[in-house]
Amino acid sequence: MIDPVLLTRDLVRIDTRNPPGHEAAATTLLADTLSDAGFSVRVQSFGEGRTNLVARIGDEGPATLFTGHVDTVPLGTVDWSVDPFGGEIRDGRIYGRGTTDMKAGVAAMVAAAIAEADRIRERGALVLAFTGGEETGSEGAQYLVAEGKLGEISAIVVGEPTANRFLAGHKGALWLRCGCRGVTAHGSTPHLGDNAIYKAARSVLRLETFDFGIDDHPIMGKPTLNIGTISGGQNINSVPDRAEFTVDIRSIPGLVHESVRGEVQAKAGAETAIETIIDLPSVWSDPAGAIMAKMAAAVSSATGRPTEAASANYFTDASVFTPALGFPPTLICGPGDPDMAHKTDEYCETVRIAESVAIYRTILAGL
Ligand SMILES: [Zn+2]
């Protein structure tokens, strides 16, 4: 039996901040652990030190997919009061960058998979996919699905931080970079130039009243649009010939990103050129569906708490895996506290890690 808290600590001690990523050492640790337990493992490389891991056990038939990412966000600008790469265990918490998001989730999945390995060998199949590059837009997951070797997947469990709540989906993200061009001139003769900042400003104000034209999702609510950054011009005494702003759209099921982008273009106007930065669709699985209901029962029997339909605000690798694998029912459930993700002095409660192992084992036992 693998101790999931100690495995979390070992993973936290490997620096996988992204950028630059460098997940290879973490991937090797997981590959060795799973290989020793009889899983067939395969490492996919997608750049210098950048890796994904796929491990499989069981028969050739449709498999359950457990997935998580091993990269983390950077440390931020504020000093930590603990060693962010120490994995210190104190007062029922394990501290460090990536404990909550989401090395504890990965460790709990590995511990559960190894504990249930004999049972899975007798019946069913499990694939573990541990990705790199998630924090910068699910880069690793995109390489994995492009390779097309995951096989038939009947259900997906994403171990992102939910404090072990049962989440049936999350919003999508469509991030756009919008640019306006003009003609520069001396600041004292603006009539001789064409001011790009005025164009961007008009475009931004038109987008303030953007209407998605869709009813609220019963759980996720409304889609949103936010202008996150704006920049333009080089110096005070010139007419700016370039201005740029970025748009962060969080979508709900029923919205097609390509159409949304077209509507944003129409609203922003022809003088604005749009480029896509991130395009990750929303994910939603009907909680009343047979497999989702079974997984909900597993979560509530392992935690002793009732489950209710809920969704996450953040996006996950499910935006890539779920559509690419034919929309298998997708659960998001993991030990991290969603409020601790990306924070200074990040930690995960060790009792939650044990609880996640129980949840994942119950799900696997029901395959
Ligand atoms: Zn995450």
Residues whose N, C-alpha, C, O or C-beta is under 5 A from the ligand:
A	BS01	ZN	D101 M102 E160
